Amino acid sequence: MVWYHEKRQIETDAQQAFRFYLKVDDLHAAYIVNVTRPSYTIATKQYTLLNHKFNHPTEITWNSISFSIREIFTDHAPKTVGGVLMHKLRDLAYDPPSEIEEDNLKNFNKSDLIKSLGNVSIEMLTPDGGVYEEWKLYGAFITRVTPSQLDYSSDALTNIDVEIIYDWAELNKR
């Protein structure tokens, strides 16, 4: 039989989905409403040996993460969420054909996309607000930005879905 204080300890120690911060340079963490955590897939190759099949690992692939961020329009924020994401793309990596500067030609490459996104980490929080675990993503850059659909028949909040790919992630316990 589980005693009351032991049961209560289990309830307070359980991780809840809303206790997290996604930290991306220039994006306010309070506007981010969900995020998928880093995950990986191990590919295997099957070999046959004397009528038996054996699987051996061949490579590891880190799966992309995605998050949704609410669009907030306020006089206190210098840029909109969409403006911040476009600035990240255009800052170092891309100019539209109508705005190419001969003195500042940009080469669309991975290194510039990584620099423009900045550091990416996901912090898991305790009930008291302390950080107990942190995922750090390395070589991360944005691969997809999808604004939500606008609709006159809905009063739902608008958001932008973002997908990030990365080379690897590390999980650190604090």
C-alpha positions in Angstrom: 0.0 0.0 0.0 1.3 3.4 -1.0 1.3 5.9 1.9 -0.2 9.4 1.3 3.1 11.3 1.4 4.7 8.8 -1.0 1.7 9.2 -3.4 1.9 13.0 -3.1 5.6 12.9 -3.8 5.0 10.9 -7.0 2.4 13.4 -8.1 4.6 16.4 -7.6 7.7 14.8 -9.2 5.8 13.8 -12.4 6.8 15.9 -15.4 4.0 17.9 -16.9 3.9 18.9 -20.6 3.4 22.6 -19.9 6.6 23.0 -17.9 9.2 24.0 -20.5 11.0 26.9 -22.2 12.1 26.8 -25.8 14.9 29.3 -26.1 15.7 30.6 -29.6 17.5 33.9 -30.0 15.1 36.9 -30.5 11.9 34.8 -29.9 10.1 35.5 -26.7 9.6 32.2 -24.8 6.2 33.2 -23.5 4.7 33.2 -27.0 5.8 29.6 -27.8 2.9 27.2 -27.1 4.3 23.8 -27.9 7.4 22.1 -29.1 8.4 18.5 -30.0 11.5 17.2 -28.2 14.5 15.9 -30.0 14.3 12.3 -31.1 16.4 10.0 -33.2 16.0 7.0 -35.5 18.6 4.2 -35.8 18.7 2.6 -39.2 19.6 -1.0 -39.4 20.7 -3.5 -42.0 19.6 -7.1 -41.9 22.1 -9.9 -42.5 21.4 -13.6 -42.9 23.7 -16.1 -41.3 22.8 -19.8 -41.5 19.0 -19.3 -41.9 18.9 -16.7 -39.1 18.4 -13.0 -39.6 20.4 -10.5 -37.6 19.9 -6.7 -37.5 22.9 -4.4 -37.1 22.8 -0.7 -36.6 24.2 1.4 -39.5 23.5 5.1 -38.7 21.6 7.4 -36.5 19.4 10.2 -37.8 18.1 13.0 -35.6 14.5 13.9 -36.4 13.5 17.5 -36.9 11.6 19.4 -34.2 8.7 21.7 -34.6 7.1 24.4 -32.5 4.2 26.8 -32.7 4.5 30.4 -31.7 1.5 32.8 -31.1 1.5 36.0 -33.1 1.3 38.9 -30.7 0.9 42.4 -31.9 1.9 45.0 -29.3 3.6 48.4 -29.2 6.1 46.9 -26.6 7.6 44.5 -29.1 9.7 46.1 -31.9 8.9 43.4 -34.4 6.1 40.9 -35.1 6.8 37.2 -34.8 6.7 36.9 -38.6 9.1 39.9 -38.9 11.6 38.2 -36.5 11.5 35.0 -38.5 12.0 36.8 -41.8 14.8 38.9 -40.3 16.5 35.6 -39.3 16.4 34.4 -42.9 17.3 37.7 -44.5 20.0 38.8 -42.0 22.8 36.6 -43.2 21.5 34.0 -45.7 19.0 35.4 -48.2 17.8 38.5 -50.1 14.8 38.4 -52.4 15.6 39.1 -56.1 14.1 42.6 -55.8 16.5 43.7 -53.0 19.9 42.2 -54.0 22.7 44.5 -52.9 25.8 44.4 -55.1 28.0 45.4 -52.1 26.5 42.7 -49.8 25.9 39.5 -51.8 24.7 36.6 -49.7 25.5 33.0 -50.3 22.7 30.7 -49.2 24.5 28.2 -47.1 24.2 26.1 -43.9 26.7 28.1 -41.9 24.8 31.4 -42.4 21.4 29.8 -41.6 22.8 28.4 -38.4 24.2 31.8 -37.4 21.0 33.6 -38.2 18.9 31.2 -36.0 21.3 31.3 -33.1 21.3 29.0 -30.1 18.4 26.6 -29.6 17.7 24.8 -26.4 14.7 23.3 -24.6 14.5 23.5 -20.8 12.3 21.1 -18.8 11.1 22.7 -15.6 10.3 21.4 -12.1 7.1 22.5 -10.4 9.1 25.2 -8.6 10.3 26.6 -11.9 13.9 25.3 -11.7 15.5 23.7 -14.7 16.2 20.0 -14.3 16.9 19.0 -17.9 18.1 20.8 -21.0 18.3 19.7 -24.6 20.9 21.6 -26.7 20.6 21.4 -30.5 23.7 21.7 -32.6 23.8 22.8 -36.2 20.2 23.9 -36.0 18.5 25.9 -38.7 14.9 26.6 -39.9 13.6 24.4 -42.7 9.9 25.5 -42.7 7.8 28.4 -41.6 4.0 28.0 -41.9 1.6 30.8 -40.8 -1.8 29.7 -39.7 -4.8 30.1 -42.0 -6.8 33.3 -41.7 -10.6 32.8 -41.4 -13.4 35.3 -41.0 -15.6 32.6 -39.3 -13.0 31.9 -36.5 -11.9 33.9 -33.5 -8.9 31.6 -32.8 -5.5 33.0 -32.2 -3.1 33.0 -35.1 0.2 31.3 -34.8 3.2 30.3 -36.9 4.5 26.8 -37.1 8.3 26.4 -37.4 10.3 23.3 -38.2 14.0 23.1 -37.3 16.5 20.5 -38.4 19.8 19.9 -36.6 22.8 17.7 -36.7 22.6 16.3 -33.2 21.3 17.1 -29.7 22.6 16.7 -26.2 20.6 16.1 -23.1 22.1 17.6 -19.9 20.7 17.1 -16.4 21.2 20.1 -14.2 
